[in-house]
Amino acid sequence: MKTKPRKAAQTPTFCRLCISLVLATLAAPTSPAAADPALAVTSLGKLSPGLSSRHEQQGTPEKWEKLRTLLAADADRVIISQLAADLGGNTSIRSEAPLVWKDKGYFRRARDLGQVFTAPCDFTLDAIILRTGNDYLAFLPGAANAEVFVQFFEVKGAPVIDDNATPPGAAAKHGFSANHRCDDFITGVQYLPIRVFAGAALPDLAAEGDARLTYLRFAFAAPDAPRFRKDKRYAFLLGFVQPAPDRNFTLANRNNAASPRTPSLTDAEDTYHGGWSIRREGNGKNPPLMIPAPQPPADMSILRKLQAQSAFPTGPARYAATPTSDGYPDVDTYR
């Protein structure tokens, strides 16, 4: 999350990319309706070719100009943006059934992903625009036409990075590398639920091509569109409403967890000082219980425990679970 070309109209209504805007009205249900006409999801397609990996990773003005063309009139209503993205890796939103076993000793965990952001002014949200990832899990068949939700929170408190007892010079306890930042997580904040928007289906991006690096527009219709207040911190989570086979797609993002720097949310490598990425995984247990083996355990009590920690709860508990920047194997603290 990097170079931040921001444009604000006189009446700002639109938020773009991996950072989005939430609803600042407080009394809303924490469970979604069966179908919420206030949410719609459409594909915007891809950027025109010609960007180097540097432009992609750093989110340069050249990248913004290509995105402006894709956004058309919406480009002048962007009020928060984060253009930088790594071109590898699979940062997945998923809800699979049956669960998939990993030989490290746990079932691959169901996951929602989202972003904390700070409102730069009072505004009503028109849309969140996100981009799919660039690796092999970018958009699996089970994601096509699947119902999704967007849940909003108000974020209270002062964020503090817990280094998980692995300061600079120590190896992380888990993560995509042994770098000390890879197991850090955020404490000191509360995520207060505002509203869940559901009922919209993802388009079948595979019908348009390989589905990689494709922009998706999550639009919120008046009069239910979320509203936010200047200088307040909010968050959103995006996920699937129901599990199914191969129900998975990824989000493009910039992850600075490999940096050798000391933990910080506002150093020169941080791509967006107004927040951090968040997730919700399974039943929230971190790290999960792991029993390394090629196959799941035969003991039914242990098997059920492993399944419960990797699947989302059912009913209202599905949306009541608290987000976090912590996760397994990776954290979202520096995304």
N, C-alpha and C positions, 0 to 999 in steps of 0.2 A: 504494500500500500504506500504509494509514493507521491510523485509530483501531483499536486492537487489543483488542477485548473478548475476553479469554481466560478460559476456565474449565477447571479441571483437576479430574478426579475423583480419588478416592483411588488408584485404579490407572489412570492415564491411558493411553488406548489410541487416541485419535482425533485426527486433524489435519485442518484445514479450509482451504479456499480456496487462493489462489495460493501459499501457503507450505505445504510438506508435510514429512513426516518420513521419514527414511531408516533403513535397516538398519545397525545398529552391529555386526553379526557380520561378521567379515572374510573368511573363506575361502569364497567363492562363485564360481560360474562367471561369465565375462564374456560368454558367448553364451547366448541364450535356448533353452529347450527348444521343441519343435514346438508344444506346447500346455501351458501352465502353469496348472493349476487353482487356483493361489494367487491369481490376479488375476481380478477380475470388474468390469465397467463397467455402471452403470445411470444412467438419467436421474432426477433429483429434481424436474424441472420448473422453474417460474419463481417469483419473488417475487410476492406479491399486489400489485396496482397501488396508486399513491398516493404513491410516493417522488418528491421533487423531484430535480433534477439535483445540487443541493448535497449532499443525503443520499447520493446514489449516489457522487459524486466524493470526498466526505470520509469515507465509511464511518462514518456517525454511529450513535449508539445506536438511533435509529429504524430504521435499516437492519438492525441486528443483531436487533432484535425480530422483524422480518419473516422474517429468515433462521432464527431460532430455531423459528418455526412450521414452516418447510419441513423443517428437520433433525429435528424432533420429539425423541425421546429422545436422539439423537446429540448434540444441542446441549450437553448437560451433560458431554460427554466431549471437547470441543474443547480443545486445549492450545496450538495456534498458530493465529492467524487474521490475515487482512489483508483488510479489507472495501472499501477504496477502489478505485474504478475509473473511468477515463475512459470516456465514452460514445461515442467515435468511434475511428476507426482500425481497421486490420486487422493484428493481431499473430498471424501464421499459423504453425501446424504443418502441414507439407505434404510430400508425396512423390509427385510427378507423373510420369507417363510417357504420352506423350512430354513432354519438357521444353518449357516455354513461353518463346519468345524475347521479350526486352524491347528496345525500340529504343535504349535507353541503351548497349547493346552486350554484353549477357550473357544467359544463360538464367536464368529465375527459379529460385532455388536451393532445393533440398530443405532442410528445416529441422526440427529437434527443439527444443522449448522446455522450460525447467524453472526451478528455484528453489534457491538456497542458503538454508539455515536453520540455526539453532542450537538444539539440544535444551535445553529449560528444565529437564528432569528426565529420569531413566531412564524409558523407556516402550516399549511395543510398539505398532506402528502398526496401526490398524484400517483407516483409509481416508484418502485425499486427496480433497478436494472442490474442483473448479475450475468456473469459469463461462465459457461461450462469450462471444464478443464481440458488438458491437452494430452491425456494419456488414455490407456485402453479401457478404463472404467468410465469414461466421460459421459456415456448415456447407454445404459443397458436396456434390453427389450422390455423389462418389467416396468420401466419408468414411463413408457409411452402411454399417454391418455390416463395416467394415474392421478388420483385426486391428491392435491397438496394443500397445506395450510401455511399461513404466516401468523405467528404469535408475537405480540408486542409487550414490552415491559418498560416500566420506569426503573432506572438504576439509581439507587440511593447509596450514599457512603463515599469513602475515599479509597480508591484502589491501592493496594500494596502488593508487591510481588513477593511471593514466598519462593525462595530458591530451592525448596525441598531438600535442604541440607547438602546441596551440591553447588558451592560457590565457584567462582572462576578458579580453574586449576583442578577441580574435581570432575569426575565422570558422572554424567546423568544416570539415574537409575533406570530410565527407559527412554524411548524416543527413536527418531530416525537416525540419530548419531549419538556418540558419547559426549558431545559438547555440553557443557554445564547448563546451558539455557533450556535444554530439550525436555526437562521435567519441571520447569517453573510453572507456577499457577497464580492466579489473582485471588486475593482475600480482601476483606474490608468493605465489601459491597453487598447489597441485597437487590434481587431482581423481583420487582413487584408486578404481577400480571395485570395487563390492561384489557386485552381482547385477543381472541383467536378469529382470524378470517379463514374460512375454508370453503370447499365446494367447487373450486376451479381445478381443471385438469391440465397437466403438462401436455404441450403439443408433442407429436411424434417427431423428434428431431432427426431420427435415423432416416426418415422418409426424405429429408432434405439433403442428406449426404452423410458424412462421418460423425456429425454432431459435436465435434471438438471445437472449442473456442467460439461457441455460438452464444449470442446475447439473448437473454430472456427478460421480458418486461412483465413485472407483477404489478398490475394496476388496481387502484382502489377507487371505487365510484362514489361520488357525492350522493346523498348527504352523509354517508357513513365513513368517508375517508378520514384517516387519522389526523389529529392536530397536535402540534408540538409547541413548546414554549422555549424562548431564547435562553440559552446557557444551561438548560436542563439536560441530563444524560438519560438516554433511552437505549433500548436494544430490540432486535427482532430475531426470531428463530424461524427457519424454513424446514419443513419436513413432509413426509408422506403420511396420509391419514390412516391407511391400512397396509399391512405387509402382503407381499406376494413374491414369487420367484423372480430373481434378477431385478428386483426393484431398487435401483441404484443410479445416481448420477453425481457428477463431481462439480465443484466450483473452482474456478481460477482464483488464485490468491497469491500474495507475496508473504513468505515466511522468513523472518529474521532470527529464528531460533538457533541457527548455526553460527551466529556471530560470536566472536570471542569476547565481546565487550561485557562489562558488568551489566546486571539486569537493569533495564530502564524501559519505560513506556514513552519516553519523550526525547531519546537521544537522536543523533543525526541519522541513524539507520532506521528509525521508526517511520513507517510510511503514513501513519495517520495518528496525530496526537490526541484526537478526540475520543478514542476508544480502542477496543481490542476485539478479537473474534471470540465467539463462544460456541459451545456445543451442549447437547444433551445425549447421553449414551446409555442405552439399556435401562437398568434400574438405578443407575447413578453410582454404583460401587467402583471406586478407583483406588489402586489398580484392581482389576478383576482377579478372582481366584483362578489359578492356572494349574492344570495337571497335564504336563507335556506328554503327548502320546500321538501315534498316527491316527487313532480312532477315539471317539468319545468314550468315557468310562461306562462299564456295564452296570455299575451300582446305580439304581434308579434314584435314590435320594441325592446323590452327588450330581447325577445327570440333570435332575430338575433344578438344582441350585445353579448349575452352570448355565442352563437355558434361561432361568429367571434373570440372571445378571446381564444377559445379552439382549433380551427382548424388551420392548417397551411395556409398561403396565397397561392394563386395559381400563376403559371408562375414563372418568374425570382425572384419575391419577396420571394419565398419559400427558396431560397439559399442566398438571400441578407440579411436576418434578422441576427442581430448580436448575437453571443453566449454570455452566461453569466454563472456565478456560482450561480446566484440567481434563485429561482424557488418557486413553490408552490405545495404541502405543504412543500417540503424539499429543501434544498440547496445542492450544490455540493462542497462547499468551502473546506471542510476537507476530501473529498474522495481521 
